[in-house]
Amino acid sequence: MGLTAKIRTRDGWAVSHAVVTVTDMTGTQVLRAEADAEGAVRDTTDLRPGAYTVIVTAVGYAPAASSAIVTASGRAEVGTVTLARQGGTELPPPGPWTIDPAHSSVAAVAQHLGISSVHGRFTDFAGTVEIAPDDVTKSRVEAVIKAASIDTGNGMRDTHLKSADFLDVERFPDITFRSTGVTEAGRDRWTVHGELTLHGVVRPVDLDLSYLGTGADPWGGTRAAFKATTELRREDFAMNYNQVLQAGIAAIGTTLRVELDIQTVQGDSLPPAA
């Protein structure tokens, strides 16, 4: 019996200090519960069958309200409630923004042996975002990744990835992305169209981007956060090396899933404290 819910930020983190309030159709509060350290709410208060309003609040986040139906069992399963940062739905102010590598990540995932995944990341990268003042779809993104900074947690594998079989870092030290356009894909979601130069090959690539919000940092600056994903085929960038097992399964998947968690600082350079 009672109410269950999970409270999460828009990038999946638990909101441990959230408060859930349930009111009936007359506006009378019938339940108030707090989320635990995992952002979970479990309350055993017996609720009468019917329609209710569920309001979730947390300091620093915009309130979220939804409807819930309590069944004859007395159970109300709210599911996952996503909270946005207070003011986070407002687009970043126009002008230059600089990617903060210390608080960002550029990661890639490849299938291994057809049954699991190998995770890697690039540790040396930089970039800028220019938010257009008149039309956000005219905004621009540029980034440079040092190919030799690949790190999968295994020295032998990293050496192979840097070789001519894959990234060939001696000939192609830089991986670059330059946007060519931005289109709206939904509330706080965008598609960033661009050209990716990888292994000496230039290909059009679309990034599926989520805007996570803007807020102040402890050093007097303003930061904006984004999450983006895309998929790349190695053969599109002339990286055709593979080892085929006896069962006909490729040792390394031909598709790479790229995952970007980007934090930017307002301005055309990073502050010393960043």
TORLUM-680349 format. One record per residue (C-alpha): x, y, z; residue in one letter; chain. Coordinates in steps of 0.05 Angstrom, whole numbers, padded with zeros to 5 digits. Layout:
<nodes>
NODE     east    north       up   aa   ch
NODE        X        Y        Z    a    A
...
</nodes>
This chain:
<nodes>
NODE     east    north       up   aa   ch
NODE    00000    00000    00000    m    A
NODE    00019    00073   -00004    g    A
NODE    00062    00113   -00052    l    A
NODE    00127    00097   -00088    t    A
NODE    00167    00144   -00132    a    A
NODE    00238    00158   -00156    k    A
NODE    00263    00230   -00160    i    A
NODE    00318    00244   -00210    r    A
NODE    00353    00302   -00244    t    A
NODE    00349    00307   -00319    r    A
NODE    00416    00272   -00326    d    A
NODE    00396    00214   -00280    g    A
NODE    00423    00233   -00212    w    A
NODE    00382    00221   -00149    a    A
NODE    00352    00281   -00114    v    A
NODE    00359    00259   -00042    s    A
NODE    00327    00320   -00010    h    A
NODE    00263    00321   -00051    a    A
NODE    00195    00326   -00016    v    A
NODE    00132    00293   -00045    v    A
NODE    00065    00322   -00027    t    A
NODE   -00001    00288   -00046    v    A
NODE   -00067    00325   -00046    t    A
NODE   -00136    00299   -00061    d    A
NODE   -00185    00331   -00110    m    A
NODE   -00207    00382   -00057    t    A
NODE   -00136    00406   -00049    g    A
NODE   -00128    00375    00019    t    A
NODE   -00059    00347    00035    q    A
NODE   -00063    00273    00050    v    A
NODE    00009    00253    00049    l    A
NODE    00079    00283    00054    r    A
NODE    00142    00242    00046    a    A
NODE    00216    00255    00035    e    A
NODE    00262    00219   -00013    a    A
NODE    00318    00176    00015    d    A
NODE    00392    00180   -00004    a    A
NODE    00377    00143   -00069    e    A
NODE    00322    00191   -00088    g    A
NODE    00269    00138   -00073    a    A
NODE    00203    00152   -00039    v    A
NODE    00167    00094   -00004    r    A
NODE    00108    00112    00040    d    A
NODE    00059    00062    00070    t    A
NODE    00003    00111    00085    t    A
NODE   -00063    00080    00065    d    A
NODE   -00095    00121    00009    l    A
NODE   -00167    00116   -00012    r    A
NODE   -00179    00098   -00085    p    A
NODE   -00187    00158   -00130    g    A
NODE   -00149    00214   -00165    a    A
NODE   -00094    00254   -00132    y    A
NODE   -00044    00308   -00148    t    A
NODE    00029    00294   -00134    v    A
NODE    00075    00354   -00125    i    A
NODE    00151    00344   -00119    v    A
NODE    00195    00400   -00093    t    A
NODE    00269    00406   -00077    a    A
NODE    00314    00465   -00062    v    A
NODE    00347    00490   -00125    g    A
NODE    00298    00455   -00172    y    A
NODE    00233    00475   -00205    a    A
NODE    00172    00441   -00175    p    A
NODE    00140    00385   -00215    a    A
NODE    00066    00365   -00211    a    A
NODE    00030    00305   -00239    s    A
NODE   -00034    00265   -00230    s    A
NODE   -00037    00197   -00197    a    A
NODE   -00093    00146   -00193    i    A
NODE   -00097    00104   -00130    v    A
NODE   -00126    00035   -00144    t    A
NODE   -00169   -00008   -00100    a    A
NODE   -00105   -00037   -00072    s    A
NODE   -00088    00030   -00041    g    A
NODE   -00024    00035   -00082    r    A
NODE    00000    00096   -00121    a    A
NODE    00060    00083   -00166    e    A
NODE    00084    00151   -00189    v    A
NODE    00145    00124   -00226    g    A
NODE    00205    00168   -00241    t    A
NODE    00196    00243   -00231    v    A
NODE    00248    00286   -00266    t    A
NODE    00266    00354   -00236    l    A
NODE    00297    00411   -00275    a    A
NODE    00344    00460   -00243    r    A
NODE    00311    00525   -00220    q    A
NODE    00313    00569   -00281    g    A
NODE    00346    00512   -00319    g    A
NODE    00296    00514   -00376    t    A
NODE    00321    00582   -00397    e    A
NODE    00372    00578   -00453    l    A
NODE    00443    00602   -00437    p    A
NODE    00456    00676   -00448    p    A
NODE    00484    00691   -00518    p    A
NODE    00558    00698   -00530    g    A
NODE    00619    00653   -00522    p    A
NODE    00623    00594   -00475    w    A
NODE    00686    00552   -00462    t    A
NODE    00685    00477   -00449    i    A
NODE    00714    00460   -00381    d    A
NODE    00753    00394   -00390    p    A
NODE    00760    00384   -00315    a    A
NODE    00685    00378   -00308    h    A
NODE    00669    00346   -00375    s    A
NODE    00679    00278   -00407    s    A
NODE    00686    00251   -00478    v    A
NODE    00673    00176   -00477    a    A
NODE    00663    00121   -00528    a    A
NODE    00635    00050   -00520    v    A
NODE    00648   -00008   -00567    a    A
NODE    00621   -00079   -00565    q    A
NODE    00671   -00133   -00548    h    A
NODE    00665   -00206   -00569    l    A
NODE    00591   -00194   -00583    g    A
NODE    00573   -00201   -00510    i    A
NODE    00600   -00141   -00471    s    A
NODE    00625   -00071   -00478    s    A
NODE    00693   -00036   -00474    v    A
NODE    00691    00035   -00448    h    A
NODE    00742    00088   -00465    g    A
NODE    00751    00162   -00458    r    A
NODE    00794    00219   -00485    f    A
NODE    00828    00259   -00430    t    A
NODE    00855    00318   -00471    d    A
NODE    00804    00361   -00507    f    A
NODE    00781    00433   -00514    a    A
NODE    00725    00470   -00547    g    A
NODE    00679    00530   -00551    t    A
NODE    00605    00542   -00558    v    A
NODE    00578    00607   -00587    e    A
NODE    00504    00619   -00570    i    A
NODE    00474    00663   -00624    a    A
NODE    00438    00725   -00597    p    A
NODE    00380    00727   -00647    d    A
NODE    00367    00654   -00664    d    A
NODE    00393    00596   -00623    v    A
NODE    00393    00552   -00685    t    A
NODE    00450    00596   -00711    k    A
NODE    00494    00577   -00652    s    A
NODE    00562    00544   -00666    r    A
NODE    00605    00490   -00633    v    A
NODE    00678    00474   -00645    e    A
NODE    00719    00422   -00609    a    A
NODE    00788    00389   -00615    v    A
NODE    00806    00322   -00583    i    A
NODE    00877    00297   -00579    k    A
NODE    00873    00226   -00607    a    A
NODE    00933    00202   -00566    a    A
NODE    00896    00216   -00501    s    A
NODE    00852    00154   -00510    i    A
NODE    00847    00115   -00445    d    A
NODE    00810    00049   -00438    t    A
NODE    00844    00028   -00373    g    A
NODE    00890   -00022   -00409    n    A
NODE    00958    00001   -00433    g    A
NODE    00966   -00053   -00486    m    A
NODE    00898   -00040   -00515    r    A
NODE    00910    00036   -00515    d    A
NODE    00975    00026   -00553    t    A
NODE    00939   -00014   -00606    h    A
NODE    00884    00038   -00611    l    A
NODE    00937    00092   -00623    k    A
NODE    00969    00051   -00678    s    A
NODE    00956    00053   -00753    a    A
NODE    00903   -00001   -00744    d    A
NODE    00858    00049   -00711    f    A
NODE    00869    00123   -00694    l    A
NODE    00939    00127   -00724    d    A
NODE    00957    00185   -00678    v    A
NODE    01024    00198   -00710    e    A
NODE    00991    00218   -00776    r    A
NODE    00925    00244   -00748    f    A
NODE    00938    00275   -00679    p    A
NODE    00873    00314   -00676    d    A
NODE    00800    00295   -00678    i    A
NODE    00758    00356   -00694    t    A
NODE    00684    00373   -00695    f    A
NODE    00654    00436   -00726    r    A
NODE    00580    00448   -00725    s    A
NODE    00543    00467   -00789    t    A
NODE    00474    00479   -00759    g    A
NODE    00427    00467   -00701    v    A
NODE    00354    00444   -00703    t    A
NODE    00304    00439   -00646    e    A
NODE    00284    00367   -00630    a    A
NODE    00238    00378   -00571    g    A
NODE    00235    00413   -00504    r    A
NODE    00308    00426   -00485    d    A
NODE    00331    00378   -00538    r    A
NODE    00370    00396   -00600    w    A
NODE    00405    00363   -00659    t    A
NODE    00473    00392   -00673    v    A
NODE    00494    00379   -00745    h    A
NODE    00568    00382   -00759    g    A
NODE    00629    00354   -00792    e    A
NODE    00674    00306   -00755    l    A
NODE    00746    00297   -00777    t    A
NODE    00772    00230   -00752    l    A
NODE    00830    00189   -00778    h    A
NODE    00839    00239   -00834    g    A
NODE    00767    00229   -00859    v    A
NODE    00713    00283   -00857    v    A
NODE    00641    00259   -00848    r    A
NODE    00575    00293   -00829    p    A
NODE    00554    00274   -00758    v    A
NODE    00493    00293   -00718    d    A
NODE    00495    00300   -00642    l    A
NODE    00432    00287   -00602    d    A
NODE    00438    00340   -00549    l    A
NODE    00402    00352   -00484    s    A
NODE    00408    00419   -00449    y    A
NODE    00413    00408   -00374    l    A
NODE    00410    00479   -00349    g    A
NODE    00450    00540   -00328    t    A
NODE    00474    00560   -00259    g    A
NODE    00525    00599   -00219    a    A
NODE    00591    00568   -00198    d    A
NODE    00631    00580   -00133    p    A
NODE    00681    00624   -00169    w    A
NODE    00632    00679   -00191    g    A
NODE    00621    00651   -00261    g    A
NODE    00562    00621   -00298    t    A
NODE    00561    00551   -00325    r    A
NODE    00517    00513   -00374    a    A
NODE    00514    00438   -00380    a    A
NODE    00497    00392   -00438    f    A
NODE    00494    00318   -00453    k    A
NODE    00502    00292   -00523    a    A
NODE    00506    00224   -00558    t    A
NODE    00518    00197   -00627    t    A
NODE    00538    00133   -00662    e    A
NODE    00596    00125   -00710    l    A
NODE    00614    00068   -00757    r    A
NODE    00689    00055   -00758    r    A
NODE    00688    00038   -00832    e    A
NODE    00662    00108   -00847    d    A
NODE    00729    00134   -00822    f    A
NODE    00773    00082   -00856    a    A
NODE    00785    00042   -00792    m    A
NODE    00771   -00027   -00818    n    A
NODE    00816   -00070   -00774    y    A
NODE    00782   -00128   -00740    n    A
NODE    00794   -00198   -00716    q    A
NODE    00738   -00247   -00731    v    A
NODE    00728   -00304   -00683    l    A
NODE    00714   -00375   -00705    q    A
NODE    00640   -00365   -00693    a    A
NODE    00641   -00308   -00743    g    A
NODE    00633   -00255   -00689    i    A
NODE    00678   -00193   -00694    a    A
NODE    00723   -00185   -00633    a    A
NODE    00710   -00110   -00635    i    A
NODE    00644   -00079   -00655    g    A
NODE    00641   -00037   -00718    t    A
NODE    00597    00015   -00685    t    A
NODE    00620    00064   -00632    l    A
NODE    00572    00097   -00584    r    A
NODE    00598    00166   -00565    v    A
NODE    00574    00198   -00500    e    A
NODE    00590    00270   -00483    l    A
NODE    00579    00304   -00415    d    A
NODE    00598    00376   -00426    i    A
NODE    00602    00434   -00376    q    A
NODE    00617    00503   -00405    t    A
NODE    00638    00568   -00372    v    A
NODE    00611    00634   -00397    q    A
NODE    00665    00673   -00432    g    A
NODE    00720    00660   -00482    d    A
NODE    00769    00629   -00432    s    A
NODE    00770    00588   -00369    l    A
NODE    00778    00622   -00301    p    A
NODE    00842    00603   -00263    p    A
NODE    00801    00569   -00208    a    A
NODE    00765    00522   -00257    a    A
</nodes>
